[in-house]
């Protein structure tokens, strides 16, 4: 019975670990290229500042992302759209 309990514990731990990875996977799917492409299409050169702003969007800081993109010259509507693309990549 001791071996069965240990096996059940191992299987439970494995299930929780794999389940946690499944929940983390969508959040880890960053769409920085979609964000930077939208900025580029708006006529702004993609720089490290643009990539950093898009990274903020990926992490859910939409206001910080939009603010940073507008500071480098991205028009407001394009900045908003780019940050939304970063935060909510198309599936």
WOSUL-V947949 format. One line per field, one symbol per residue. psi: psi as a letter, one per 40 degrees, with the letter a starting at -180 (. if undefined). A space follows every 10 residues. Layout:
# WOSUL-V947949
psi = ???
This chain:
# WOSUL-V947949
psi = dddddddddd dddddddddd dddddddegh fddddddddd deehhhaddd ddddddddee gddddddddd deehiddddd dddddddgii .
